[in-house]
Each structure stands twice: as structure tokens, then as C-alpha cells.
Amino acid sequence: SAGMDLCVPQDITLEPGAHSLVPTGLKMCLPPRTCARITPRSGLGLKGIVVGAERLDRDFRDELKLLLINNSPNAFTFYKGDCVAQLVIE
């Protein structure tokens, strides 16, 4: 795999149309002339789940959090340890 898996730390159920900002417990210090990119797992989009993808600049120092959005008509449960995205250093 090209990046580090980002997984949910506990069970989370999102009702239809709901969103949640999920902590990962990760903080980082990127090397000079690099940035990081969050890339969603491709299978989630087919289920109506969106992972807010973003680019993190070198000066980002806060805890990395994932925005999960349920655009499907059904409740969706993420279970502790489910990988929802990858962190790629560029």
C-alpha cells in the first residue's frame, strides 16, 4: 500500500445524512518540502460514505481527525479498527 491506513478508534454509527469528526490519535511533524494527503478508501463511496479528503501542509501540528459523512439512505456502522482512509506523504 502507498500510505498508512487510518482507522476508526471505536464503533461509530452514522444515521442517513449525518456526519462525524473522528479523532485518529495521530499527530505528526512532516519533513521539510513535504505535505500529507488523506485519501478515502474506494469501497466506501459505493456505499454512500464520504471521507473528507484534505491536504495537510508541513506546519500542521494538531491531532489528525477524519470527517465521515453518510450520504446513503441507511444508517452505516463503522467498527473499531475499520480502515476508512490512507495518509500519504508527498
OpenMM code with the backbone's topology and positions (N, CA, C; nanometers):
from openmm import Vec3, app, unit

residues = "SER ALA GLY MET ASP LEU CYS VAL PRO GLN ASP ILE THR LEU GLU PRO GLY ALA HIS SER LEU VAL PRO THR GLY LEU LYS MET CYS LEU PRO PRO ARG THR CYS ALA ARG ILE THR PRO ARG SER GLY LEU GLY LEU LYS GLY ILE VAL VAL GLY ALA GLU ARG LEU ASP ARG ASP PHE ARG ASP GLU LEU LYS LEU LEU LEU ILE ASN ASN SER PRO ASN ALA PHE THR PHE TYR LYS GLY ASP CYS VAL ALA GLN LEU VAL ILE GLU".split()
positions = [
    Vec3(0.0837, -0.1176, 0.0000),
    Vec3(0.0000, 0.0000, 0.0000),
    Vec3(0.0886, 0.1244, 0.0000),
    Vec3(0.0394, 0.2303, -0.0607),
    Vec3(0.1186, 0.3517, -0.0765),
    Vec3(0.1134, 0.4434, 0.0445),
    Vec3(0.0216, 0.4180, 0.1365),
    Vec3(0.0080, 0.5064, 0.2519),
    Vec3(-0.0167, 0.4298, 0.3797),
    Vec3(-0.0327, 0.5054, 0.4868),
    Vec3(-0.0624, 0.4470, 0.6165),
    Vec3(-0.2133, 0.4441, 0.6367),
    Vec3(-0.2654, 0.3282, 0.6759),
    Vec3(-0.4085, 0.3156, 0.6982),
    Vec3(-0.4534, 0.4020, 0.8153),
    Vec3(-0.5675, 0.4679, 0.7976),
    Vec3(-0.6307, 0.5453, 0.9040),
    Vec3(-0.7603, 0.4739, 0.9404),
    Vec3(-0.7721, 0.4351, 1.0658),
    Vec3(-0.8835, 0.3517, 1.1106),
    Vec3(-0.9633, 0.4225, 1.2194),
    Vec3(-1.0896, 0.3856, 1.2340),
    Vec3(-1.1720, 0.4453, 1.3387),
    Vec3(-1.1359, 0.3821, 1.4733),
    Vec3(-1.1311, 0.4646, 1.5798),
    Vec3(-1.0861, 0.4152, 1.7098),
    Vec3(-1.1944, 0.3448, 1.7921),
    Vec3(-1.3198, 0.3617, 1.7519),
    Vec3(-1.4296, 0.2960, 1.8234),
    Vec3(-1.5464, 0.2791, 1.7269),
    Vec3(-1.6459, 0.1996, 1.7671),
    Vec3(-1.7650, 0.1823, 1.6847),
    Vec3(-1.8369, 0.3161, 1.6714),
    Vec3(-1.8789, 0.3471, 1.5481),
    Vec3(-1.9499, 0.4719, 1.5197),
    Vec3(-2.0636, 0.4401, 1.4234),
    Vec3(-2.1850, 0.4796, 1.4574),
    Vec3(-2.2974, 0.4645, 1.3651),
    Vec3(-2.3399, 0.6020, 1.3187),
    Vec3(-2.3460, 0.6182, 1.1867),
    Vec3(-2.3920, 0.7431, 1.1275),
    Vec3(-2.5300, 0.7213, 1.0665),
    Vec3(-2.6248, 0.8001, 1.1094),
    Vec3(-2.7584, 0.7951, 1.0509),
    Vec3(-2.7531, 0.8594, 0.9120),
    Vec3(-2.8545, 0.8344, 0.8278),
    Vec3(-2.8553, 0.8959, 0.6944),
    Vec3(-2.8419, 1.0487, 0.7040),
    Vec3(-2.7523, 1.1048, 0.6246),
    Vec3(-2.7305, 1.2492, 0.6219),
    Vec3(-2.6439, 1.3019, 0.7349),
    Vec3(-2.6019, 1.2166, 0.8273),
    Vec3(-2.5219, 1.2610, 0.9416),
    Vec3(-2.3735, 1.2653, 0.9073),
    Vec3(-2.2992, 1.3390, 0.9884),
    Vec3(-2.1537, 1.3440, 0.9743),
    Vec3(-2.0902, 1.3413, 1.1123),
    Vec3(-1.9633, 1.3041, 1.1161),
    Vec3(-1.8907, 1.2970, 1.2417),
    Vec3(-1.7436, 1.3277, 1.2172),
    Vec3(-1.6858, 1.4024, 1.3082),
    Vec3(-1.5427, 1.4305, 1.3043),
    Vec3(-1.4758, 1.3328, 1.4012),
    Vec3(-1.3990, 1.2400, 1.3455),
    Vec3(-1.3458, 1.1275, 1.4223),
    Vec3(-1.1966, 1.1464, 1.4497),
    Vec3(-1.1569, 1.1490, 1.5773),
    Vec3(-1.0142, 1.1614, 1.6089),
    Vec3(-0.9397, 1.0331, 1.5729),
    Vec3(-0.8140, 1.0486, 1.5336),
    Vec3(-0.7319, 0.9317, 1.4997),
    Vec3(-0.6257, 0.9036, 1.6056),
    Vec3(-0.6006, 1.0006, 1.6938),
    Vec3(-0.4934, 0.9845, 1.7915),
    Vec3(-0.3564, 1.0138, 1.7330),
    Vec3(-0.3512, 1.0549, 1.6063),
    Vec3(-0.2235, 1.0801, 1.5382),
    Vec3(-0.1901, 1.2287, 1.5350),
    Vec3(-0.0664, 1.2582, 1.5673),
    Vec3(-0.0090, 1.3905, 1.5430),
    Vec3(0.1177, 1.3659, 1.4639),
    Vec3(0.1577, 1.4628, 1.3849),
    Vec3(0.2767, 1.4397, 1.3034),
    Vec3(0.3582, 1.5663, 1.2878),
    Vec3(0.4802, 1.5457, 1.2510),
    Vec3(0.5721, 1.6533, 1.2173),
    Vec3(0.6338, 1.6128, 1.0833),
    Vec3(0.5919, 1.6795, 0.9786),
    Vec3(0.6376, 1.6421, 0.8446),
    Vec3(0.7770, 1.6975, 0.8153),
    Vec3(0.8547, 1.6226, 0.7400),
    Vec3(0.9875, 1.6708, 0.6993),
    Vec3(0.9758, 1.7918, 0.6058),
    Vec3(1.0818, 1.8704, 0.5957),
    Vec3(1.0821, 1.9848, 0.5033),
    Vec3(1.0463, 1.9423, 0.3605),
    Vec3(0.9801, 2.0328, 0.2895),
    Vec3(0.9416, 2.0146, 0.1490),
    Vec3(0.8479, 1.8948, 0.1286),
    Vec3(0.7661, 1.8623, 0.2282),
    Vec3(0.6671, 1.7558, 0.2132),
    Vec3(0.5307, 1.8068, 0.2580),
    Vec3(0.4293, 1.7309, 0.2222),
    Vec3(0.2943, 1.7528, 0.2717),
    Vec3(0.2300, 1.6148, 0.2828),
    Vec3(0.1130, 1.6096, 0.3424),
    Vec3(0.0420, 1.4825, 0.3555),
    Vec3(-0.0949, 1.4972, 0.2910),
    Vec3(-0.1464, 1.3860, 0.2421),
    Vec3(-0.2772, 1.3846, 0.1765),
    Vec3(-0.3586, 1.2700, 0.2347),
    Vec3(-0.4852, 1.2972, 0.2664),
    Vec3(-0.5768, 1.1924, 0.3117),
    Vec3(-0.6550, 1.1447, 0.1902),
    Vec3(-0.6481, 1.0152, 0.1644),
    Vec3(-0.7201, 0.9584, 0.0510),
    Vec3(-0.8210, 0.8553, 0.1031),
    Vec3(-0.9485, 0.8699, 0.0653),
    Vec3(-1.0509, 0.7769, 0.1126),
    Vec3(-1.0335, 0.6373, 0.0544),
    Vec3(-1.0809, 0.5366, 0.1273),
    Vec3(-1.0851, 0.4006, 0.0738),
    Vec3(-1.1943, 0.3972, -0.0329),
    Vec3(-1.1638, 0.3405, -0.1477),
    Vec3(-1.2530, 0.3480, -0.2639),
    Vec3(-1.3879, 0.2795, -0.2420),
    Vec3(-1.3944, 0.1728, -0.1656),
    Vec3(-1.5187, 0.0994, -0.1480),
    Vec3(-1.6256, 0.1750, -0.0722),
    Vec3(-1.5863, 0.2732, 0.0078),
    Vec3(-1.6856, 0.3460, 0.0867),
    Vec3(-1.7765, 0.4316, 0.0002),
    Vec3(-1.7235, 0.4890, -0.1058),
    Vec3(-1.8042, 0.5730, -0.1944),
    Vec3(-1.9203, 0.4973, -0.2559),
    Vec3(-1.9009, 0.3701, -0.2870),
    Vec3(-2.0086, 0.2887, -0.3429),
    Vec3(-2.1210, 0.2668, -0.2436),
    Vec3(-2.0906, 0.2847, -0.1142),
    Vec3(-2.1907, 0.2668, -0.0090),
    Vec3(-2.2516, 0.3996, 0.0351),
    Vec3(-2.2149, 0.5083, -0.0326),
    Vec3(-2.2687, 0.6394, 0.0015),
    Vec3(-2.1957, 0.7096, 0.1143),
    Vec3(-2.0775, 0.6610, 0.1491),
    Vec3(-1.9993, 0.7203, 0.2572),
    Vec3(-1.8883, 0.8065, 0.1975),
    Vec3(-1.8775, 0.9278, 0.2486),
    Vec3(-1.7739, 1.0206, 0.2034),
    Vec3(-1.6763, 1.0433, 0.3184),
    Vec3(-1.5488, 1.0359, 0.2855),
    Vec3(-1.4438, 1.0726, 0.3806),
    Vec3(-1.3875, 1.2048, 0.3321),
    Vec3(-1.3987, 1.3066, 0.4149),
    Vec3(-1.3478, 1.4379, 0.3769),
    Vec3(-1.1984, 1.4292, 0.3513),
    Vec3(-1.1587, 1.4385, 0.2263),
    Vec3(-1.0173, 1.4291, 0.1902),
    Vec3(-0.9565, 1.5681, 0.1956),
    Vec3(-0.8353, 1.5745, 0.2444),
    Vec3(-0.7691, 1.7033, 0.2522),
    Vec3(-0.6187, 1.6885, 0.2378),
    Vec3(-0.5584, 1.8008, 0.2163),
    Vec3(-0.4129, 1.8071, 0.2075),
    Vec3(-0.3629, 1.8795, 0.3315),
    Vec3(-0.2619, 1.8249, 0.3950),
    Vec3(-0.2070, 1.8835, 0.5167),
    Vec3(-0.0693, 1.9412, 0.4872),
    Vec3(-0.0521, 2.0677, 0.5184),
    Vec3(0.0767, 2.1320, 0.4969),
    Vec3(0.1760, 2.0929, 0.6050),
    Vec3(0.3003, 2.1217, 0.5790),
    Vec3(0.4097, 2.0846, 0.6688),
    Vec3(0.3928, 2.1416, 0.8091),
    Vec3(0.3257, 2.2566, 0.8236),
    Vec3(0.3125, 2.3186, 0.9556),
    Vec3(0.1914, 2.2686, 1.0347),
    Vec3(0.1179, 2.1717, 0.9825),
    Vec3(0.0043, 2.1145, 1.0560),
    Vec3(0.0561, 2.0383, 1.1782),
    Vec3(0.0032, 2.0708, 1.2966),
    Vec3(0.0528, 2.0092, 1.4200),
    Vec3(-0.0591, 1.9530, 1.5085),
    Vec3(-0.1837, 1.9753, 1.4736),
    Vec3(-0.2957, 1.9285, 1.5552),
    Vec3(-0.3184, 1.7792, 1.5357),
    Vec3(-0.4060, 1.7239, 1.6202),
    Vec3(-0.4438, 1.5836, 1.6011),
    Vec3(-0.5174, 1.5690, 1.4680),
    Vec3(-0.4835, 1.4672, 1.3946),
    Vec3(-0.5485, 1.4384, 1.2671),
    Vec3(-0.6874, 1.3809, 1.2950),
    Vec3(-0.7889, 1.4430, 1.2353),
    Vec3(-0.9267, 1.3958, 1.2505),
    Vec3(-0.9846, 1.3703, 1.1127),
    Vec3(-1.0752, 1.2744, 1.1060),
    Vec3(-1.1386, 1.2379, 0.9794),
    Vec3(-1.2845, 1.2805, 0.9807),
    Vec3(-1.3276, 1.3464, 0.8737),
    Vec3(-1.4672, 1.3824, 0.8581),
    Vec3(-1.5364, 1.2702, 0.7812),
    Vec3(-1.6318, 1.2039, 0.8463),
    Vec3(-1.7086, 1.0963, 0.7834),
    Vec3(-1.8505, 1.1459, 0.7608),
    Vec3(-1.9021, 1.1274, 0.6400),
    Vec3(-2.0358, 1.1751, 0.6027),
    Vec3(-2.1144, 1.0589, 0.5430),
    Vec3(-2.2358, 1.0389, 0.5906),
    Vec3(-2.3220, 0.9329, 0.5381),
    Vec3(-2.4242, 0.9947, 0.4430),
    Vec3(-2.4019, 0.9793, 0.3127),
    Vec3(-2.4939, 1.0278, 0.2106),
    Vec3(-2.5906, 0.9193, 0.1634),
    Vec3(-2.5892, 0.8046, 0.2290),
    Vec3(-2.6776, 0.6949, 0.1891),
    Vec3(-2.8125, 0.7086, 0.2605),
    Vec3(-2.9140, 0.6360, 0.2149),
    Vec3(-3.0450, 0.6406, 0.2804),
    Vec3(-3.0533, 0.5510, 0.4044),
    Vec3(-2.9450, 0.4832, 0.4387),
    Vec3(-2.9446, 0.3897, 0.5510),
    Vec3(-2.8388, 0.4273, 0.6534),
    Vec3(-2.8620, 0.3882, 0.7791),
    Vec3(-2.7598, 0.4043, 0.8824),
    Vec3(-2.6401, 0.3176, 0.8435),
    Vec3(-2.5220, 0.3641, 0.8789),
    Vec3(-2.3998, 0.2907, 0.8464),
    Vec3(-2.3135, 0.2850, 0.9715),
    Vec3(-2.2656, 0.1656, 1.0050),
    Vec3(-2.1815, 0.1483, 1.1233),
    Vec3(-2.0380, 0.1176, 1.0828),
    Vec3(-1.9473, 0.1958, 1.1400),
    Vec3(-1.8041, 0.1687, 1.1311),
    Vec3(-1.7678, 0.0976, 1.2606),
    Vec3(-1.6913, -0.0072, 1.2502),
    Vec3(-1.6498, -0.0810, 1.3688),
    Vec3(-1.5050, -0.0468, 1.4033),
    Vec3(-1.4735, -0.0477, 1.5315),
    Vec3(-1.3386, -0.0169, 1.5781),
    Vec3(-1.2364, -0.0927, 1.4935),
    Vec3(-1.1418, -0.0192, 1.4383),
    Vec3(-1.0387, -0.0801, 1.3552),
    Vec3(-1.0678, -0.0782, 1.2068),
    Vec3(-1.1912, -0.0412, 1.1660),
    Vec3(-1.2210, -0.0302, 1.0228),
    Vec3(-1.1341, 0.0795, 0.9622),
    Vec3(-1.0641, 0.0472, 0.8555),
    Vec3(-0.9804, 0.1458, 0.7869),
    Vec3(-1.0663, 0.2213, 0.6871),
    Vec3(-1.0670, 0.3535, 0.6983),
    Vec3(-1.1541, 0.4345, 0.6145),
    Vec3(-1.0771, 0.5224, 0.5168),
    Vec3(-0.9476, 0.5388, 0.5399),
    Vec3(-0.8672, 0.6252, 0.4531),
    Vec3(-0.7204, 0.5867, 0.4676),
    Vec3(-0.6389, 0.6530, 0.3861),
    Vec3(-0.4938, 0.6370, 0.3974),
    Vec3(-0.4294, 0.7749, 0.4043),
    Vec3(-0.3185, 0.7808, 0.4750),
    Vec3(-0.2385, 0.9019, 0.4836),
    Vec3(-0.1164, 0.8810, 0.3954),
    Vec3(-0.1017, 0.9681, 0.2956),
    Vec3(0.0093, 0.9579, 0.2009),
    Vec3(0.0991, 1.0806, 0.2169),
    Vec3(0.2272, 1.0576, 0.2389),
    Vec3(0.3247, 1.1658, 0.2495),
    Vec3(0.3832, 1.1913, 0.1112),
    Vec3(0.3817, 1.3168, 0.0708),
    Vec3(0.4311, 1.3526, -0.0638),
    Vec3(0.5440, 1.4520, -0.0549),
] * unit.nanometer
topology = app.Topology()
chain = topology.addChain("A")
for resn in residues:
    res = topology.addResidue(resn, chain)
    for name in ("N", "CA", "C"):
        topology.addAtom(name, app.Element.getBySymbol(name[0]), res)
